[in-house]
């Protein structure tokens, strides 16, 4: 047997509160602790999956997360156990804390093994932490205590555990109460006293007996007629089914199969008829067949069968003759809530537009088959980009509840800076309604008035492009869903999207109520794919997980739930198209009416703008350059920073309120505050931290000090010597294996990545845009196109070290098989991140082991 430490290959990170004994076990087993999440971490230990860092570990870094039980049980078994059995979520007995009572030692041990290996816990004491009491008898001290706390402690027999494992679904505890159990001796042991002599002559019926028999016959006849009537309507009530199963006529004994999960428990058997059988589902007429649902048990799914999408339309479409339903109400657009208090013209429109009659609108509209033309501003109005919202009058509705009034006030300022206006009430002068959903009265009024209805996503994209364009993405329009989103049962994964596109896909997933996962498992409903390549794409094909494009997601955002029907429409499987986020405007014709007429700028508005431009120009002639430009140069322009003798200061790790106070002090003392870490001379931080500002600033700044330096400067009325206020964080420095003071000296002597070039693969985290800023601040260069293998092998320094470096991650490794085949080293993002913190280039620690 090997004498190697049990956890020698484990580098772990702790999420939440973990027992110190567990940490000791890891340390004794040779594990290394990391104080921050990175790709260097091999295991994340977490007992609470609600922590924010848990989601970061799973989604951002795609690291395996296990509970502390994995450590304890691995030590007990003297080997590392299967990680999948100890995930804090998606385990069948997750959250179960069981106490066993009135069971043999053999049965107790078997139950302990079944529960703990499937996410549960077992303990001997019945206390407030217990969720379940597992007992074979309806008596005993623990049973009596649990009865008094049935609201918090479920009382079940051992069959609850085995049936749950057998059926792969948590069973209803009420059906497994010990009071429904009978001992085999009660069922099989003959009576101890001899039976009385049987009188072959039937007794003379009394008048009472005759009346009871007649009454029973009448009741049975009534029940039979009632059952027949209900069966004809396809609605057999579960309670009646239970009553029938418990009637004396149905209490025949039946053998119970032994569970394959553990040895049988011979001393217990369920009382016949005690567990009510579920009523058989009657076939619903005219129900379209959508394919096999994904929740079928494995034995009913053939090997190699394509994995179907979770099809919510199968359970939402109902036959037209169901009670309380209107005829032909099976279409998906009936999911919108019906509000009888609204007049017909204000009710929410269905997702698909039906052209109104001329009498309703008073004008002829083009048919849907004809492509409509949509406009922003009038093309004849040549607007400057900084005034892209000129002539727009906004009314903001439901966003106040979503983001808060303080955020809305910021939006108002931005809109006004770009020429727009924001009204506090809806009126005829409003041109644009800014709303998140279609579930407000103002939305329906604006739609009737043919106003432009848009979302904050549209506003953001317009400000980025500096041009008012009609909505061109699904999220630019208010969504049709309310609080009950249609895809809450969908688990979606994303691949081959970068930067803003990846963020937009996540936002669309959130809009339909689905859950986003950065990792991909067999449980994913579908994968949203930008290009037909990559590890996730290949695995999805192997696991029969549907691969769909952004159009599938866009249609769901717009309310077209037929996208969920199986088999999938072929248009949703076409990958790698250009402008894949673009909106199919024919599907939202009713929301685009306000964009059919160009927005013409009024003469008075134009005069006001020109007057302001002339005033600005006159000011420019007097002062040499506009104030805004001077202010921008004084803060962000490198030429000004290089020539100034005043400190240029940036803050990181402090609350926003504290930063504002510090910035005020800096301004009073004649210094310069900046948000660009590449321009700073001083970095002020409470501790050593892995933030973007820290990663960039450590390459360029002269001093890293604490907030006490600002306080001392305020007290002296001038900038004081930085030496007594240098940042020293021995704990974090030891964890990061760096000395901050030495790192600063090395950075000021020579740029870390000077003469080096980097190519960063698409799925690397942090995003390539962030890594690019860090590399450039450290003197390196980012390559936009991937070099050929010859560049990697020949571009080396005098010591034989690579000068062209590939930064990638496990998800993208398969994209670079040509490099791997020639044994060219590839590295993870820590080559850059940890490199700049230590100001050393380490070609060994961060190389990805592809073998």
Residue pairs with C-beta under 8 A, 6 or more apart in sequence:
4 30
5 28
5 29
5 30
6 29
6 30
6 74
6 75
6 78
6 79
6 80
7 26
7 29
7 30
7 31
7 71
7 74
7 80
8 29
8 30
8 31
9 42
10 26
10 29
10 30
10 31
10 32
10 42
10 43
10 80
11 31
11 32
11 33
11 34
11 40
11 41
11 42
11 43
12 26
12 31
12 32
12 33
12 34
12 41
12 42
12 43
12 44
12 45
13 33
13 34
13 35
13 36
13 37
13 41
13 43
13 44
13 45
13 57
13 63
14 23
14 33
14 45
14 46
15 44
15 45
15 46
15 48
15 51
15 53
15 54
15 57
15 65
16 46
16 47
16 48
16 51
16 53
16 54
17 47
17 48
18 45
18 46
18 47
18 68
19 68
22 45
22 68
22 71
22 72
23 33
25 71
25 72
25 75
26 33
26 45
26 71
27 33
29 75
31 43
33 735
34 40
34 41
34 735
35 732
35 735
35 736
36 690
36 735
36 736
37 44
37 53
37 56
37 57
37 60
37 61
37 63
38 61
38 829
38 830
38 833
38 834
39 61
39 809
39 828
39 829
39 830
40 828
40 830
40 834
40 845
40 846
41 57
41 61
41 63
42 63
42 64
43 63
43 64
43 65
43 66
43 83
44 54
44 57
44 63
44 64
44 65
44 66
45 65
45 66
45 67
45 68
45 70
45 71
46 53
46 54
46 57
46 65
46 66
46 67
46 88
47 67
47 68
47 88
48 54
48 88
49 65
49 88
49 89
54 65
54 88
57 63
57 65
58 65
58 517
58 518
58 519
59 516
59 517
59 518
59 519
60 518
60 765
61 765
62 518
62 519
62 810
62 811
64 83
65 87
65 88
66 83
66 86
66 87
66 88
67 86
67 87
67 88
67 119
69 86
69 116
69 121
70 81
70 83
70 85
70 86
73 81
73 86
73 116
74 80
74 81
85 91
85 117
85 118
85 119
86 119
87 119
88 94
90 523
91 118
91 119
91 120
92 118
92 119
92 164
92 165
92 168
92 169
92 170
93 115
93 118
93 119
93 120
93 164
93 170
94 119
94 120
95 119
95 120
95 131
96 115
96 119
96 120
96 121
96 131
96 132
97 120
97 121
97 122
97 123
97 129
97 130
97 131
97 132
98 111
98 115
98 120
98 121
98 122
98 123
98 130
98 131
98 132
98 133
98 134
99 122
99 123
99 124
99 125
99 126
99 130
99 132
99 133
99 134
99 142
100 107
100 108
100 111
100 112
100 122
100 124
100 134
100 135
101 126
101 133
101 134
101 135
101 140
101 142
101 143
102 135
102 136
102 137
102 139
102 140
102 142
102 143
103 111
103 134
103 135
103 136
103 158
103 265
104 265
104 267
106 263
107 136
107 158
107 263
107 265
110 262
110 263
111 122
111 134
111 158
111 161
111 262
112 122
113 262
114 161
114 162
114 165
114 261
114 262
115 121
115 122
115 161
116 122
118 165
123 129
123 130
126 133
126 142
126 145
126 146
126 153
128 152
130 153
131 152
131 153
131 154
132 153
132 154
132 155
132 156
132 160
132 173
133 142
133 143
133 146
133 153
133 154
133 155
133 156
134 156
134 157
134 158
134 160
134 161
135 142
135 143
135 155
135 156
135 157
135 178
136 157
136 158
136 178
136 181
136 265
136 267
136 268
137 143
137 178
137 181
138 177
138 178
138 179
138 181
143 155
143 178
146 153
146 155
147 155
154 173
155 173
155 177
155 178
156 173
156 176
156 177
156 178
157 176
157 177
157 178
157 180
157 181
157 268
157 270
158 265
158 268
159 176
159 259
159 268
159 270
160 171
160 173
160 176
162 259
162 261
162 262
163 171
163 176
163 259
164 170
164 171
165 259
165 261
166 259
166 260
166 261
167 297
168 297
175 275
175 276
176 275
180 270
180 271
180 274
180 275
181 268
181 269
181 270
181 271
181 274
182 269
182 270
182 271
183 267
183 268
183 269
184 266
184 267
184 268
184 269
187 253
187 269
205 213
223 240
226 240
227 236
227 240
230 236
230 237
230 240
234 282
234 284
236 279
236 280
236 282
237 279
238 276
238 278
238 279
241 276
241 277
241 278
241 279
242 276
244 250
245 273
245 276
245 277
246 273
246 274
246 276
250 273
251 272
251 273
252 272
253 272
254 272
256 269
256 270
258 264
284 318
284 319
285 319
286 319
286 320
287 314
287 317
287 319
288 317
290 308
290 311
290 313
290 314
290 565
290 566
291 308
291 311
291 566
291 567
292 300
292 301
292 305
292 308
293 308
293 310
293 311
293 314
294 307
294 308
294 309
294 310
294 525
295 310
304 544
305 544
306 544
306 546
307 543
307 544
307 545
307 546
308 546
308 566
309 490
309 525
309 526
309 546
309 564
309 566
309 568
310 489
310 490
310 525
310 564
311 564
311 565
311 566
312 486
312 487
312 489
312 561
312 564
313 332
313 561
313 562
313 564
313 565
316 332
316 335
316 486
316 561
317 330
317 331
317 332
318 325
318 329
318 330
319 325
319 330
320 326
320 327
320 328
320 329
320 330
321 327
332 351
332 559
332 560
332 561
332 562
333 350
333 351
333 352
333 559
334 350
335 486
335 559
335 561
336 348
336 350
336 480
337 348
337 439
337 482
338 347
339 347
339 348
342 441
342 444
345 444
345 448
346 441
346 444
346 445
346 448
347 444
348 438
348 439
348 444
348 480
349 438
349 447
349 590
350 559
351 480
351 558
351 559
351 560
351 587
352 560
352 587
353 368
353 587
353 588
353 589
353 590
355 365
355 367
355 368
355 589
356 365
358 364
365 593
366 372
368 586
368 589
371 586
372 585
372 589
372 592
372 596
373 596
374 470
374 585
374 592
374 595
374 596
375 470
375 595
375 596
375 597
375 598
375 599
376 467
376 468
376 469
376 470
376 595
376 598
376 599
377 383
377 390
377 391
377 468
377 598
377 599
377 600
377 601
378 598
378 599
378 600
378 601
379 598
381 600
381 601
381 606
383 390
383 419
383 601
385 466
385 467
386 418
386 419
386 466
387 418
387 419
387 609
388 418
388 419
388 462
388 463
388 465
388 466
388 467
388 468
389 415
389 418
389 419
389 420
389 462
389 463
389 468
390 418
390 419
390 420
390 601
390 605
390 609
391 419
391 420
391 431
391 599
391 600
391 601
391 602
391 605
392 415
392 419
392 420
392 421
392 431
392 432
392 468
392 599
393 420
393 421
393 422
393 423
393 429
393 430
393 431
393 432
394 415
394 420
394 421
394 422
394 423
394 430
394 431
394 432
394 433
394 434
395 422
395 423
395 425
395 426
395 427
395 430
395 432
395 433
395 434
395 442
395 446
396 408
396 411
396 422
396 434
396 435
397 433
397 434
397 435
397 440
397 442
397 443
398 435
398 436
398 437
398 439
398 440
399 407
399 408
399 411
399 434
399 435
399 436
399 456
400 408
402 436
411 422
411 456
411 459
412 422
414 463
415 421
415 422
415 459
416 422
418 463
419 609
423 429
423 430
426 433
426 442
426 445
426 446
428 449
430 446
430 451
431 451
431 452
431 599
432 451
432 452
432 453
432 454
433 442
433 443
433 446
433 451
433 452
433 453
433 454
434 454
434 455
434 456
434 459
435 442
435 443
435 453
435 455
435 478
436 455
436 456
436 478
436 479
437 443
437 478
437 479
437 480
437 481
437 482
438 444
438 478
438 479
438 480
439 482
443 453
443 478
446 453
447 453
447 590
447 591
447 593
450 593
450 594
451 594
452 594
452 595
453 477
453 478
453 591
453 594
454 471
454 476
454 477
454 478
455 475
455 476
455 477
455 478
457 473
457 475
457 476
457 504
457 507
458 471
458 473
458 475
458 476
458 477
461 469
461 473
461 476
462 468
462 469
468 599
470 592
470 595
471 477
471 583
471 588
471 591
471 592
471 595
472 581
472 582
472 583
473 504
473 554
473 581
473 582
473 583
474 508
474 553
474 554
474 555
474 557
474 558
474 583
475 504
475 507
475 508
475 511
475 557
476 583
477 558
477 583
477 588
477 591
478 591
479 511
479 557
479 559
480 558
480 559
481 511
481 512
481 513
481 559
484 513
485 511
485 512
485 513
485 514
486 512
486 513
486 556
486 561
487 512
487 513
487 514
487 556
487 564
488 513
488 514
488 515
489 525
490 512
490 513
490 514
490 515
490 525
490 526
491 514
491 515
491 517
491 523
491 524
491 525
492 509
492 514
492 515
492 516
492 517
492 524
492 525
492 526
492 527
492 528
493 516
493 517
493 518
493 519
493 520
493 524
493 526
493 527
493 528
493 536
494 502
494 505
494 506
494 509
494 516
494 518
494 527
494 528
494 529
495 520
495 527
495 528
495 529
495 530
495 534
495 536
495 537
495 763
495 811
496 529
496 530
496 531
496 533
496 534
496 536
496 537
496 762
496 763
497 505
497 528
497 530
498 762
498 763
498 767
498 768
499 767
499 768
499 769
501 530
501 581
504 581
505 528
505 550
505 553
506 516
508 550
508 553
508 554
508 557
509 515
509 516
509 528
509 553
510 516
511 557
512 553
512 556
512 557
514 525
517 524
520 527
520 536
520 539
520 540
520 545
522 543
522 545
524 540
524 545
525 545
525 546
526 545
526 546
526 547
526 548
526 552
527 536
527 537
527 540
527 545
527 546
527 547
527 548
528 548
528 549
528 550
528 552
528 553
529 536
529 537
529 540
529 547
529 548
529 549
529 575
530 549
530 550
530 575
530 576
530 580
531 537
531 575
531 576
532 547
532 575
532 576
533 815
534 763
534 811
534 812
534 814
534 815
535 810
535 811
535 812
535 813
535 814
536 811
537 547
538 814
539 545
540 546
540 547
541 547
546 568
547 573
547 575
548 568
548 572
548 573
549 572
549 573
549 574
549 575
549 577
549 580
550 580
550 581
551 571
551 572
551 580
551 584
552 563
552 568
552 572
554 581
554 583
554 584
555 563
555 584
555 587
556 563
556 564
558 583
558 587
558 588
560 587
563 569
563 572
585 592
616 626
619 626
619 627
620 626
623 630
633 639
633 640
634 640
634 672
635 672
635 673
635 674
636 674
636 676
636 679
638 678
638 679
641 648
641 672
641 674
641 679
644 672
646 670
646 671
646 672
647 666
647 671
647 672
647 681
647 682
647 719
648 671
648 672
648 674
648 679
648 680
648 681
648 682
649 662
649 666
649 671
649 672
649 673
649 674
649 680
649 681
649 682
649 683
649 684
650 673
650 674
650 675
650 676
650 677
650 679
650 680
650 682
650 683
650 684
650 693
650 697
650 701
651 659
651 662
651 663
651 673
651 684
651 685
652 683
652 684
652 685
652 689
652 691
652 693
652 694
652 697
653 685
653 686
653 687
653 689
653 691
654 662
654 684
654 685
654 686
654 707
658 707
662 673
662 684
662 707
662 710
663 673
665 710
665 713
665 714
666 672
666 673
666 710
667 673
668 714
669 713
669 714
669 717
669 718
669 719
671 719
674 680
677 683
677 692
677 693
677 694
677 696
677 697
677 700
677 701
677 777
678 696
678 697
678 700
678 773
678 776
678 777
679 700
680 697
680 700
680 701
681 701
681 702
681 703
682 701
682 702
682 703
682 704
682 705
682 709
682 722
683 693
683 694
683 697
683 698
683 701
683 703
683 704
683 705
684 704
684 705
684 706
684 707
684 709
684 710
685 694
685 704
685 706
685 727
686 706
686 707
687 727
687 729
687 732
688 694
688 727
688 729
688 732
688 733
688 736
688 740
689 732
690 833
690 837
692 766
692 770
692 773
692 774
694 837
695 774
695 777
695 833
695 836
695 837
696 773
696 774
696 777
697 704
697 777
698 704
698 743
698 744
698 747
698 836
698 837
698 839
699 747
699 751
699 752
699 774
699 777
699 778
699 779
699 836
700 747
700 777
701 744
702 744
702 748
703 722
703 726
703 744
704 726
704 727
704 740
704 744
705 722
705 725
705 726
705 727
706 725
706 726
706 727
708 725
709 720
709 722
709 725
712 720
712 725
713 719
713 720
726 741
727 740
728 740
728 741
729 740
733 739
733 740
736 834
736 837
736 838
737 838
738 837
738 838
738 839
742 839
743 837
743 838
743 839
744 839
746 752
746 839
746 840
747 778
747 839
751 778
751 779
751 780
752 778
752 779
752 780
752 835
752 836
752 839
752 840
752 841
753 775
753 778
753 779
753 780
753 835
753 841
754 778
754 779
754 780
755 779
755 797
755 803
756 779
756 780
756 781
756 803
756 804
756 805
756 841
757 780
757 781
757 782
757 783
757 787
757 795
757 803
757 804
757 805
758 771
758 775
758 780
758 781
758 782
758 783
758 804
758 805
758 806
758 807
758 832
759 782
759 783
759 785
759 786
759 787
759 804
759 805
759 806
759 807
760 768
760 771
760 772
760 782
760 807
760 808
761 768
761 806
761 807
761 808
761 809
761 812
761 815
761 816
762 768
762 812
763 809
763 811
763 812
764 771
764 807
764 808
764 809
764 812
764 828
764 829
765 809
765 829
766 829
766 833
768 782
771 782
771 807
771 829
771 832
772 782
774 832
774 833
774 836
775 781
775 782
775 832
776 782
777 836
778 832
778 835
778 836
783 804
787 795
787 804
789 818
789 819
789 822
789 824
791 804
792 802
792 804
792 806
792 819
792 824
793 822
793 824
795 802
795 803
795 804
796 802
796 803
797 803
801 841
801 843
802 825
802 843
805 827
805 831
806 816
806 819
806 824
806 825
806 826
806 827
807 826
807 827
807 828
807 829
807 831
807 832
808 815
808 816
808 826
808 827
808 828
808 848
809 828
809 829
809 848
810 848
813 820
813 826
813 848
813 850
816 826
819 826
820 826
820 850
825 843
825 847
826 847
826 848
826 850
827 843
827 846
827 847
827 848
828 846
828 848
830 845
830 846
831 842
831 846
834 842
834 845
834 846
835 841
835 842
835 846
